Amino acid sequence: MLRFDTSQGRLLGPDGSLAVSLADEVTCKLAMLLAGECLGLGPLAAAQAFGYSKQRYFQLLGVFTARGAAALVNRPTGPRGNYRRTHEAVRQAVRHRFLDPEASAAVIAQRLRQSGVPISTRSVERIIAQFGLQKKTPPLPAPAGAAAAGHRLADPRQAGGL
């Protein structure tokens, strides 16, 4: 009879064993399903032995039955793309920035919302930062006394009387 030893990370059979890495999630999920369905361990005991809930056991059993072992691979969760900063919203934000370089991100966001593009002020700020369209600030002037003293020392005509 086949059994899975979680402490050693081995799948044990009557004629030998097979090492199973606990970091390999697909193999662990498959071993759990084998233990629960084929080895008579039952869903609850198999799920607990592998650190899953009974509900997750049945979810994995369903996807395995429908699509095979490839369905046991973990996939990233969450949205797959930008649903607020669409290509059209980015184009319009950049266009408004070029038309009025002095407009703030809040003003650009308000204009976009008025034209029917659902976007937040923070998203417009990210677009502006992404394309490097921030307002340019002039450099601060040097203190008057330091610039004049440094200028006299740097000018050879004043030092030598030429």
ROLO-87565 format. One record per residue (C-alpha): x, y, z. Coordinates in steps of 0.5 Angstrom, whole numbers. Example, Ala and Ser with C-alpha at 12.3 -4.5 7.8 and 13.67 -1.06 7.14 Angstrom:
BEGIN
<x=25 y=-9 z=16>
<x=27 y=-2 z=14>
// end
This chain:
BEGIN
<x=0 y=0 z=0>
<x=2 y=7 z=-2>
<x=3 y=12 z=4>
<x=6 y=19 z=5>
<x=11 y=21 z=10>
<x=11 y=28 z=12>
<x=16 y=28 z=17>
<x=21 y=25 z=12>
<x=18 y=28 z=6>
<x=18 y=21 z=2>
<x=12 y=18 z=-2>
<x=13 y=10 z=1>
<x=11 y=4 z=-3>
<x=11 y=-3 z=-2>
<x=18 y=-4 z=-6>
<x=21 y=3 z=-5>
<x=20 y=10 z=-4>
<x=20 y=17 z=-7>
<x=23 y=23 z=-5>
<x=18 y=29 z=-5>
<x=20 y=36 z=-4>
<x=16 y=40 z=1>
<x=17 y=46 z=-3>
<x=15 y=43 z=-9>
<x=7 y=45 z=-8>
<x=5 y=41 z=-14>
<x=7 y=35 z=-12>
<x=5 y=36 z=-5>
<x=-2 y=38 z=-7>
<x=-2 y=31 z=-12>
<x=1 y=27 z=-6>
<x=-5 y=30 z=-2>
<x=-10 y=28 z=-7>
<x=-7 y=21 z=-8>
<x=-7 y=20 z=0>
<x=-14 y=22 z=1>
<x=-17 y=19 z=-5>
<x=-13 y=13 z=-7>
<x=-10 y=11 z=0>
<x=-16 y=11 z=4>
<x=-14 y=17 z=9>
<x=-20 y=21 z=7>
<x=-21 y=28 z=5>
<x=-20 y=31 z=12>
<x=-14 y=27 z=15>
<x=-10 y=28 z=8>
<x=-12 y=36 z=8>
<x=-9 y=36 z=15>
<x=-3 y=32 z=14>
<x=-1 y=37 z=9>
<x=-3 y=43 z=12>
<x=-9 y=45 z=8>
<x=-16 y=46 z=10>
<x=-22 y=41 z=8>
<x=-25 y=46 z=3>
<x=-18 y=47 z=0>
<x=-18 y=40 z=-1>
<x=-24 y=39 z=-5>
<x=-22 y=46 z=-9>
<x=-16 y=42 z=-11>
<x=-20 y=36 z=-13>
<x=-24 y=39 z=-17>
<x=-19 y=43 z=-21>
<x=-15 y=37 z=-22>
<x=-21 y=33 z=-24>
<x=-23 y=38 z=-29>
<x=-16 y=40 z=-32>
<x=-10 y=35 z=-29>
<x=-4 y=37 z=-25>
<x=-3 y=43 z=-29>
<x=-8 y=46 z=-25>
<x=-5 y=45 z=-19>
<x=0 y=50 z=-20>
<x=-1 y=57 z=-16>
<x=-2 y=63 z=-20>
<x=-1 y=70 z=-18>
<x=-8 y=73 z=-15>
<x=-10 y=80 z=-17>
<x=-12 y=84 z=-23>
<x=-8 y=83 z=-29>
<x=-7 y=90 z=-32>
<x=-9 y=97 z=-30>
<x=-16 y=98 z=-30>
<x=-16 y=105 z=-28>
<x=-9 y=108 z=-32>
<x=-11 y=105 z=-39>
<x=-7 y=107 z=-45>
<x=-12 y=112 z=-46>
<x=-12 y=115 z=-39>
<x=-5 y=116 z=-40>
<x=-5 y=119 z=-47>
<x=-10 y=124 z=-44>
<x=-6 y=126 z=-38>
<x=0 y=127 z=-42>
<x=-3 y=131 z=-47>
<x=-6 y=135 z=-42>
<x=1 y=136 z=-39>
<x=4 y=138 z=-45>
<x=-2 y=143 z=-47>
<x=-1 y=146 z=-40>
<x=5 y=145 z=-36>
<x=3 y=149 z=-30>
<x=-3 y=145 z=-29>
<x=-3 y=141 z=-23>
<x=-4 y=133 z=-22>
<x=-11 y=135 z=-19>
<x=-13 y=140 z=-24>
<x=-11 y=135 z=-30>
<x=-15 y=129 z=-26>
<x=-21 y=134 z=-26>
<x=-21 y=135 z=-33>
<x=-20 y=128 z=-35>
<x=-26 y=126 z=-30>
<x=-30 y=131 z=-33>
<x=-29 y=128 z=-40>
<x=-31 y=121 z=-37>
<x=-24 y=118 z=-36>
<x=-25 y=115 z=-28>
<x=-18 y=117 z=-25>
<x=-15 y=119 z=-19>
<x=-11 y=125 z=-17>
<x=-5 y=120 z=-15>
<x=-6 y=116 z=-21>
<x=-4 y=122 z=-25>
<x=1 y=124 z=-21>
<x=4 y=117 z=-22>
<x=3 y=118 z=-30>
<x=7 y=125 z=-29>
<x=13 y=121 z=-25>
<x=13 y=115 z=-30>
<x=14 y=120 z=-36>
<x=18 y=125 z=-32>
<x=14 y=131 z=-33>
<x=14 y=134 z=-27>
<x=15 y=141 z=-26>
<x=22 y=144 z=-27>
<x=24 y=148 z=-21>
<x=30 y=153 z=-22>
<x=36 y=152 z=-18>
<x=36 y=157 z=-12>
<x=41 y=163 z=-12>
<x=47 y=163 z=-8>
<x=48 y=167 z=-2>
<x=50 y=174 z=-5>
<x=56 y=175 z=0>
<x=59 y=168 z=-2>
<x=58 y=169 z=-9>
<x=62 y=176 z=-9>
<x=68 y=173 z=-5>
<x=69 y=167 z=-9>
<x=68 y=171 z=-16>
<x=74 y=176 z=-14>
<x=78 y=170 z=-12>
<x=77 y=166 z=-19>
<x=78 y=173 z=-23>
<x=86 y=173 z=-24>
<x=85 y=181 z=-27>
<x=83 y=183 z=-20>
<x=88 y=179 z=-16>
<x=94 y=181 z=-20>
<x=91 y=188 z=-22>
<x=91 y=187 z=-30>
// end
